[in-house]
Amino acid sequence: LELTGVAAELQVGGLRRQRLALGERRLLPLPAYQTHRAEVQDASALTSDAAIRVTGVGGARPLFLSPGRLVQMPVPIEVTYTFIGSARDIAGAPLRGARILNAPVPGTGANGGFVADFPRRERTLYLLQDDRLLQCPLQVRERRNVVMLVGQVECAPLNVAQLPADIRQQARVTRLLQEQALIAAVPKTAAAGGTP
């Protein structure tokens, strides 16, 4: 069995419950020629930095083994890291209405406040305010359950070339950068329906 996330609990047949962690595999010996019942449950631990959810698991499922065979049972996991803070420029002014580039979440509020959910632990928040690109280090000051509080973060100017390629190449981000004339718009070709 392979778990691609954190803290799931597995019950197979009459064996005792097994807790599995991120990337952990467990080999469970079962008698052949019998149908066994396998049940996976979400067992997210509060000691984790992220919110973890076992996805695509609908109760128990039957397993049947023939002699000498293995059955793989991958457990899909959804992980969310949540950061809460307030973005300020280097002069200390709140970054109002800035778009968050590395997460498809609402922009910053009137006081520069943000709540950003990421599928992995981020070290930097990338913002676009009007035609200014900014980078903000995310240093956790306090953790409450699975929410990481970063407080006021000071954001420094950034040029387009410094924006990580995996963020810059997202369609949403490319469109935002083109709207602010930070990158050139790609001309339409005759094959795409535009004029040459």
Backbone torsions as a table, in degrees:
resi	resn	phi	psi	omega
1	LEU	NA	136.4	179.7
2	GLU	-123.4	129.5	178.3
3	LEU	-107.0	127.3	-178.8
4	THR	-102.2	31.7	179.5
5	GLY	-161.7	-152.7	-173.3
6	VAL	-121.2	141.8	165.4
7	ALA	56.9	66.3	169.3
8	ALA	-112.1	153.7	179.9
9	GLU	-117.9	133.2	-174.9
10	LEU	-120.7	133.4	175.1
11	GLN	-125.5	118.4	178.8
12	VAL	-124.0	125.5	178.1
13	GLY	51.5	-136.8	-179.2
14	GLY	-92.0	6.2	-179.4
15	LEU	-72.7	156.7	179.3
16	ARG	-69.0	157.3	-179.3
17	ARG	-61.5	140.7	-179.3
18	GLN	-115.8	132.2	174.2
19	ARG	-101.3	131.4	-178.2
20	LEU	-118.2	142.8	179.3
21	ALA	-110.0	175.6	-177.4
22	LEU	-51.5	123.2	176.8
23	GLY	73.9	1.2	-177.8
24	GLU	-78.1	142.4	175.6
25	ARG	-118.7	148.0	-179.7
26	ARG	-136.9	130.0	176.1
27	LEU	-101.2	121.1	-178.9
28	LEU	-116.4	120.1	179.0
29	PRO	-75.8	128.8	179.0
30	LEU	-131.0	145.4	177.2
31	PRO	-64.9	143.1	179.9
32	ALA	-78.4	165.6	177.1
33	TYR	59.5	29.1	176.7
34	GLN	-134.4	148.3	174.1
35	THR	-89.4	128.8	179.4
36	HIS	-115.4	151.9	179.0
37	ARG	-103.5	124.4	178.6
38	ALA	-112.6	129.1	-179.4
39	GLU	-128.3	128.6	178.9
40	VAL	-113.9	132.9	178.6
41	GLN	-128.1	151.2	174.4
42	ASP	-71.9	128.0	178.5
43	ALA	-134.3	46.8	-176.8
44	SER	-55.1	131.8	-179.5
45	ALA	-92.5	141.4	178.2
46	LEU	-72.2	-8.9	178.9
47	THR	-81.7	-3.7	-178.2
48	SER	-82.2	151.4	175.5
49	ASP	-78.9	-12.4	-173.4
50	ALA	-124.2	159.6	171.1
51	ALA	-84.5	126.8	-176.0
52	ILE	-118.1	137.2	179.2
53	ARG	-139.5	128.0	174.3
54	VAL	-77.0	123.4	-177.0
55	THR	-107.5	156.6	173.7
56	GLY	67.4	18.0	-179.5
57	VAL	-106.2	118.9	-179.1
58	GLY	-117.7	75.5	177.5
59	GLY	74.5	-148.5	-176.3
60	ALA	-89.2	152.5	174.6
61	ARG	-132.9	146.5	-178.2
62	PRO	-80.3	145.5	174.1
63	LEU	-126.2	135.7	175.6
64	PHE	-129.1	126.1	-178.9
65	LEU	-114.4	134.5	168.5
66	SER	-94.8	161.1	-174.4
67	PRO	-56.5	136.8	175.5
68	GLY	74.7	9.6	-177.8
69	ARG	-103.8	155.1	174.5
70	LEU	-116.0	146.2	174.3
71	VAL	-119.5	124.4	175.7
72	GLN	-90.7	138.0	179.3
73	MET	-132.4	84.5	179.3
74	PRO	-66.5	144.6	-180.0
75	VAL	-115.1	108.7	-179.4
76	PRO	-73.9	136.0	-175.9
77	ILE	-127.0	140.5	173.2
78	GLU	-113.3	124.0	-177.4
79	VAL	-115.7	133.2	178.4
80	THR	-131.9	124.6	174.3
81	TYR	-101.6	124.1	-177.3
82	THR	-112.7	125.6	178.0
83	PHE	-115.7	136.1	176.2
84	ILE	-125.6	132.2	179.3
85	GLY	-168.8	-165.7	-180.0
86	SER	-137.4	126.2	-176.6
87	ALA	-93.9	132.8	178.7
88	ARG	-129.1	150.6	174.1
89	ASP	-82.2	179.5	-175.0
90	ILE	-67.5	-17.4	176.0
91	ALA	-86.4	-5.7	178.7
92	GLY	93.2	2.4	179.1
93	ALA	-79.3	141.0	178.4
94	PRO	-64.2	141.1	177.7
95	LEU	-90.2	87.2	-177.6
96	ARG	-75.7	137.7	172.4
97	GLY	62.5	24.6	178.0
98	ALA	-79.3	140.7	177.8
99	ARG	-85.3	135.6	177.0
100	ILE	-87.6	121.1	-174.1
101	LEU	-87.1	-31.4	-175.6
102	ASN	-95.8	19.2	172.6
103	ALA	-158.7	136.1	178.4
104	PRO	-80.5	69.3	-178.8
105	VAL	-127.6	165.1	177.8
106	PRO	-58.5	155.9	179.9
107	GLY	-72.8	-172.8	-179.0
108	THR	-74.7	152.9	-179.4
109	GLY	-83.6	-171.6	-177.7
110	ALA	-61.5	-30.3	179.0
111	ASN	-98.7	12.5	-178.5
112	GLY	83.0	3.8	-177.7
113	GLY	-66.7	146.4	179.1
114	PHE	-145.9	152.6	168.7
115	VAL	-129.3	118.2	-176.6
116	ALA	-125.9	128.3	176.6
117	ASP	-105.4	131.4	-179.7
118	PHE	-127.1	148.6	176.6
119	PRO	-78.8	-7.9	176.1
120	ARG	-143.2	165.3	-178.5
121	ARG	-74.0	115.9	-179.3
122	GLU	-93.5	150.2	176.5
123	ARG	-104.9	-18.3	-174.5
124	THR	-139.0	140.5	173.7
125	LEU	-103.1	129.0	179.0
126	TYR	-107.5	127.4	-175.9
127	LEU	-122.7	153.0	171.7
128	LEU	-127.7	112.6	176.5
129	GLN	-116.0	112.3	-172.7
130	ASP	54.6	-114.3	-180.0
131	ASP	-108.3	18.6	179.2
132	ARG	-104.3	127.6	171.4
133	LEU	-94.7	137.8	-178.7
134	LEU	-138.3	152.4	174.0
135	GLN	-124.9	137.2	-175.5
136	CYS	-128.1	120.4	178.1
137	PRO	-69.7	137.0	179.5
138	LEU	-104.1	94.7	178.0
139	GLN	-107.9	117.9	-176.1
140	VAL	-70.7	124.9	177.8
141	ARG	-97.3	-31.9	-178.9
142	GLU	-152.8	147.0	176.6
143	ARG	-121.9	129.3	175.8
144	ARG	-120.4	109.5	-173.1
145	ASN	52.2	-113.1	-177.2
146	VAL	-107.1	14.0	178.7
147	VAL	-104.8	130.3	179.2
148	MET	-105.1	119.6	-179.4
149	LEU	-93.6	123.6	-178.6
150	VAL	-108.2	-6.0	178.8
151	GLY	66.7	-150.2	178.3
152	GLN	-80.5	126.6	178.2
153	VAL	-111.9	137.2	178.9
154	GLU	-92.3	123.9	-174.9
155	CYS	-103.9	131.0	-178.7
156	ALA	-104.0	149.7	177.9
157	PRO	-60.8	153.2	-175.7
158	LEU	-144.6	142.2	173.8
159	ASN	-98.4	162.1	-174.1
160	VAL	-56.2	-38.4	-178.3
161	ALA	-63.6	-25.1	-179.8
162	GLN	-84.2	-13.7	178.2
163	LEU	-68.9	127.0	-177.8
164	PRO	-53.7	140.3	-175.3
165	ALA	-58.6	-38.7	-178.7
166	ASP	-65.0	-25.2	175.7
167	ILE	-85.8	-46.4	-177.5
168	ARG	-60.0	-31.9	-175.3
169	GLN	-86.7	-2.5	175.9
170	GLN	-69.7	138.0	-177.3
171	ALA	-56.7	-42.0	-179.7
172	ARG	-61.7	-44.3	-178.7
173	VAL	-70.1	-42.4	178.4
174	THR	-57.9	-44.2	179.2
175	ARG	-62.2	-44.1	179.4
176	LEU	-63.0	-41.8	179.5
177	LEU	-67.0	-36.8	177.4
178	GLN	-67.8	-40.6	178.8
179	GLU	-60.0	-33.1	180.0
180	GLN	-93.8	8.2	179.6
181	ALA	57.9	30.5	176.1
182	LEU	-84.7	-22.8	171.7
183	ILE	-135.1	155.4	-179.4
184	ALA	-73.8	142.2	175.3
185	ALA	-72.3	141.3	178.9
186	VAL	-77.6	123.6	-178.6
187	PRO	-67.4	143.6	176.9
188	LYS	-74.4	144.9	178.4
189	THR	-101.4	164.0	179.1
190	ALA	-59.9	-34.3	-179.4
191	ALA	-68.6	-26.2	-178.7
192	ALA	-90.8	2.3	176.8
193	GLY	102.7	-2.7	-180.0
194	GLY	-93.4	179.2	177.1
195	THR	-99.5	147.0	-177.1
196	PRO	-71.0	NA	NA
